[in-house]
Amino acid sequence: MDELTEELLRQTDELNDARDSMFQLQEENESMRKTIETILRIKCKRGEGAFALNIDLRMCVKKNIVYTLTKMQRDIATTNKPVDVVADAIVDLLIGENQEDIPCAVLDANTIVYKTATNLWYASGVSDFAIVVRDSIGVNQLVEHFNDNWRDGQFTHVYNLFLHEPSFIACLKKALKKYNDL
């Protein structure tokens, strides 16, 4: 009976320690969430004082892709610089037709916070953010759209800007400046 009591007390102590650790982690998590919210309110212009990321980045891009590609087709005809066309297209992907989507926040030139599908915030650098945006667009969808609608050589340069990573990152940086000023 003495060994059984000792084992029960040891397990009870372990459970209490685990419960204490869990409560401490929950408190730290809540503290971190409030810190992130404060940083977002202070650092971000878009949404002003009531700033809140309101949509998952990947869902936002997928939702706005058709509108963006259609608008981009018109922009190519009126804009001489393909880099500007791609930068404007990225902004359109992020804000949507009604300009109500806020999937990300630009904290500084190299840090972007975006919302994930699980309602968590993820901070990344520009190159990692570019990968997420490009993956969300889907190269296959771009290829289909370009093949179906743009057989002119003028559109090839725009298409290549999407595919060539350094060029896409340069366009993304330009787009993030515009996005941050909205």
HUPE-V888378 format. One record per backbone hydrogen bond with DSSP energy under -1.0 kcal/mol. CO is the residue of the C=O (numbers start at 1). NH is the residue of the N-H. If there is no record, write none. Layout:
CO_NH / CO_NH
This chain:
1_5 / 2_6 / 3_7 / 4_8 / 5_9 / 6_10 / 7_11 / 8_12 / 9_13 / 10_14 / 11_15 / 12_16 / 13_17 / 14_18 / 15_19 / 16_20 / 17_21 / 18_22 / 19_23 / 20_24 / 21_25 / 22_26 / 23_27 / 24_28 / 25_29 / 26_30 / 27_31 / 28_32 / 29_33 / 30_34 / 31_35 / 32_36 / 33_37 / 34_38 / 35_39 / 36_40 / 37_41 / 38_42 / 39_43 / 40_44 / 45_48 / 47_50 / 48_51 / 56_60 / 57_61 / 58_62 / 59_63 / 60_64 / 64_68 / 65_69 / 66_70 / 67_71 / 68_72 / 69_73 / 70_74 / 71_75 / 72_76 / 75_79 / 81_85 / 82_86 / 83_87 / 84_88 / 85_89 / 86_90 / 87_91 / 88_92 / 89_93 / 90_94 / 91_95 / 92_96 / 95_101 / 102_54 / 103_115 / 105_113 / 111_107 / 111_108 / 112_124 / 113_105 / 114_122 / 115_57 / 116_119 / 120_116 / 122_114 / 124_112 / 125_129 / 126_130 / 127_131 / 128_132 / 129_133 / 130_134 / 131_135 / 132_136 / 133_137 / 134_138 / 138_142 / 139_143 / 140_144 / 141_145 / 142_146 / 143_147 / 144_148 / 145_149 / 146_150 / 152_155 / 155_159 / 156_160 / 157_161 / 158_162 / 159_163 / 160_164 / 164_168 / 165_169 / 166_170 / 167_171 / 168_172 / 169_173 / 170_174 / 171_175 / 172_176 / 173_177 / 174_178 / 175_179 / 176_180 / 177_181
